[in-house]
């Protein structure tokens, strides 16, 4: 299960916060943005009806 959420691609980061932390953080941010879009669309559709 752990391998599903961690990117093993070689990357260089400006700040040395660790590859696991950086890929987890980017996944979390992408999830927040995606969930916000879904909630925004749902609220928009509810306001129409």
N, C-alpha and C positions, 0 to 999 in steps of 0.2 A: 504494500500500500504506500509506503514511503516513497518509492520510485515514481509514483504517479504525479507527485506534487513537486519534485525537484528536477530542475533542468541540469543535465550533465554536459551541456555544451561548453567548450572552453571560452571564457569571456574575461575581459579585462575591465575592472571597475576603477573609477577614479578614487573612491574611498575604499579602504580595506575593511569592509564590514562582513565579508565572507560570502561565498557563492550561494550557500544554502539560504542564508538570510535574505540576500538580494533577490533570488528567484522566488522565494516565498512572498516577499514583500510586493514584488511586481504582480504576482498572481492574486494577492489580496486586493491590490489597487484595481486590477482589471475586474475582479469580481464585484467590488463596490460600484464601479462605474456601470457595469452591465446590469446589476440589480437596480441601480438608480434609474436607468433608462426604462427598465421594465415597469417599475413603480410609477414613473412619470407617464408612460403610455397608459397604464391602467387607470390612473387618476384622471387623465384627459378623457378617456372613454367613458368613465363614470360621470364626468361633468356634462358630457354631451347628452346622456340619457337622463 
